[in-house]
């Protein structure tokens, strides 16, 4: 089996494991265009990049009906480049960034779906809000005139560890935080329903904790 044929098989295998409410987003960072095209050709449409420059290159090179997600840290000065087309921004980690997304979305006469990133992993390098900060963040966001962004849920990454117990604990913390935020700030908003957790190494655990969006790269493109 060639590498490109294994992509379709891998996607089908992952899809079979997903409950109806959970969606696969293929992480295409560092992949060749021909590999992404192979995933597209087997019917997949939701892809994610973590850097704006790479994302813009992909958009130019690939079919225009792809639903692009940005999953990496986003600098405010880069928002304008993706505002015309981005399907969802997963890693909102400050009110300043949310305000900038709102401003650029307004210029493009769009409403951009966003997720707020939580930091629960042990690595210092990962971005996101501490779960203890999320309530104050939501209160501040609701006081802003943010008509061109839509907060749809939370995103997080677990620690890069072999300890399944630790991953379970971190995803449980994210799930608990999501439920509190939902009850306190979005009880009447059915659209606030997304939990973006789970990557190639830990998505089965994320599904157990209520993930609705898994971000999988290496497991899709493995030979």
C-alpha positions in Angstrom: 0.0 0.0 0.0 1.4 3.4 -0.9 1.6 6.2 1.6 -1.2 8.1 -0.1 -3.6 5.2 -0.1 -3.0 4.6 3.6 -4.3 8.2 4.3 -7.8 7.2 3.2 -7.6 4.0 5.2 -6.4 5.9 8.3 -9.2 8.5 8.1 -11.8 5.8 7.7 -10.4 4.0 10.8 -10.5 7.1 12.9 -14.0 8.0 11.7 -15.2 4.6 12.8 -14.2 5.3 16.4 -16.0 8.7 16.6 -19.4 9.1 18.2 -21.9 11.0 16.1 -21.3 14.3 18.0 -17.5 14.3 17.4 -15.8 15.6 14.3 -12.4 14.9 12.9 -10.2 17.8 11.9 -7.1 16.7 10.0 -4.0 18.6 11.1 -2.1 19.3 7.9 0.8 21.2 9.3 4.2 20.1 7.9 2.5 17.9 5.3 3.0 18.1 1.5 0.2 19.4 -0.6 -0.1 16.1 -2.3 -0.8 14.4 1.1 -3.5 16.9 2.0 -5.0 16.5 -1.4 -5.2 12.7 -0.9 -7.2 13.3 2.3 -9.4 15.7 0.4 -9.9 13.2 -2.4 -11.3 10.6 0.0 -14.0 13.1 1.0 -12.5 14.9 4.0 -13.0 18.7 4.1 -12.0 20.0 7.6 -8.3 20.7 8.0 -6.2 22.7 10.5 -2.9 24.6 10.5 -1.1 26.1 13.4 0.8 28.9 11.6 -0.8 31.7 9.5 1.9 31.8 6.8 1.6 28.1 6.2 -2.2 28.3 6.2 -2.2 31.0 3.5 0.1 28.9 1.3 -2.3 25.9 1.7 -5.3 28.0 0.8 -3.6 29.1 -2.4 -2.6 25.5 -3.4 -5.7 23.5 -2.5 -9.5 23.4 -3.3 -11.5 26.4 -2.2 -14.3 24.3 -0.4 -11.9 23.3 2.4 -13.0 24.3 5.9 -9.8 25.7 7.4 -9.2 25.9 11.2 -6.4 27.7 12.9 -5.2 25.8 16.0 -2.0 27.5 16.9 -1.2 30.6 18.8 -2.5 33.6 16.8 -0.8 37.0 17.0 -3.1 40.0 16.7 -1.2 41.4 13.7 -1.9 38.2 11.7 -5.6 38.2 12.1 -6.3 40.3 9.1 -4.8 37.7 6.7 -7.2 34.9 7.7 -10.3 36.9 8.6 -11.8 36.6 5.1 -12.0 32.8 5.0 -11.2 31.1 8.3 -13.9 28.6 9.5 -12.9 28.6 13.2 -10.1 30.0 15.4 -9.4 27.5 18.2 -6.8 29.3 20.3 -8.2 32.6 21.6 -6.2 33.3 24.7 -6.8 37.0 25.4 -9.5 39.6 25.2 -7.2 41.7 23.0 -7.1 38.9 20.4 -10.8 38.5 20.5 -11.3 42.2 20.0 -9.0 42.1 17.0 -10.8 39.1 15.5 -14.0 41.0 15.9 -12.6 44.1 14.2 -11.3 42.2 11.2 -14.4 40.0 10.9 -16.5 43.2 10.7 -14.4 44.5 7.9 -15.1 41.2 6.0 -18.8 41.3 7.0 -18.4 38.0 8.7 -19.0 36.4 12.1 -16.0 34.2 13.0 -16.5 31.2 15.2 -14.0 31.0 18.0 -12.9 28.7 20.9 -11.2 29.9 24.1 -8.0 28.0 24.8 -7.4 26.7 28.3 -4.0 25.9 29.7 -4.1 22.6 31.7 -0.9 20.9 30.5 2.3 20.9 32.5 4.5 22.3 29.8 5.1 26.0 30.2 5.3 26.5 26.4 1.6 25.9 25.8 -0.6 29.0 25.6 -4.1 29.5 27.0 -6.0 30.8 30.0 -5.8 29.2 33.4 -9.1 27.6 34.2 -9.4 30.0 37.2 -9.2 32.9 34.8 -11.9 31.8 32.4 -14.9 33.2 34.4 -13.4 36.7 34.5 -12.6 36.4 30.8 -16.2 35.5 29.8 -17.6 38.3 31.9 -15.2 40.8 30.2 -16.0 39.4 26.7 -19.8 39.8 27.3 -19.3 43.5 28.2 -17.7 44.1 24.8 -19.6 44.9 21.6 -18.3 41.7 19.9 -21.0 41.3 17.2 -18.6 39.6 14.7 -17.2 36.8 16.8 -19.1 33.8 18.2 -17.8 31.9 21.1 -18.7 28.3 20.6 -16.7 26.5 23.3 -13.2 25.6 24.7 -10.0 24.1 23.4 -7.1 22.6 25.2 -4.1 20.3 24.9 -3.1 17.7 27.4 0.5 17.3 28.6 2.9 15.4 26.3 3.2 12.4 28.6 2.9 8.6 28.6 0.7 8.8 31.8 -2.8 8.1 30.7 -3.9 8.9 34.3 -2.6 12.4 33.9 -4.2 12.9 30.5 -7.5 11.7 31.9 -7.2 14.1 34.8 -6.4 17.1 32.5 -9.2 16.4 30.1 -11.6 15.9 33.0 -10.5 19.4 34.2 -11.3 20.8 30.8 -14.6 19.1 30.6 -15.6 20.3 34.1 -14.5 23.9 33.2 -16.6 23.7 30.0 -19.7 22.6 32.0 -19.2 25.5 34.5 -18.8 28.1 31.7 -21.8 26.7 29.8 -24.0 26.9 32.9 -22.8 30.3 34.0 -22.5 32.2 30.7 -24.1 30.2 27.9 -27.0 28.3 29.4 -29.4 29.7 26.8 -27.0 29.4 23.9 -27.1 26.0 22.2 -24.3 27.0 19.9 -21.8 27.0 22.8 -21.3 23.2 22.5 -17.7 22.6 21.2 -14.9 21.0 23.1 -11.8 20.8 21.0 -9.6 18.3 22.8 -7.7 15.2 21.6 -4.8 14.7 19.2 -3.2 11.6 17.6 -1.8 10.3 20.8 -4.8 10.9 23.1 -8.0 11.3 21.1 -9.7 8.1 22.5 -9.3 9.5 26.0 -10.6 13.0 24.8 -13.7 11.3 23.4 -14.4 9.7 26.8 -14.3 13.3 28.3 -16.8 14.7 25.8 -14.6 16.0 22.9 -16.6 17.3 19.9 -13.6 18.2 17.8 -10.4 16.0 17.6 -7.3 17.5 15.9 -5.4 14.6 14.4 -2.4 14.8 12.2 0.3 12.0 12.5 -2.3 9.2 12.9 -3.9 10.3 9.6 -0.7 10.5 7.6 1.1 7.4 9.1 2.2 4.7 6.7 
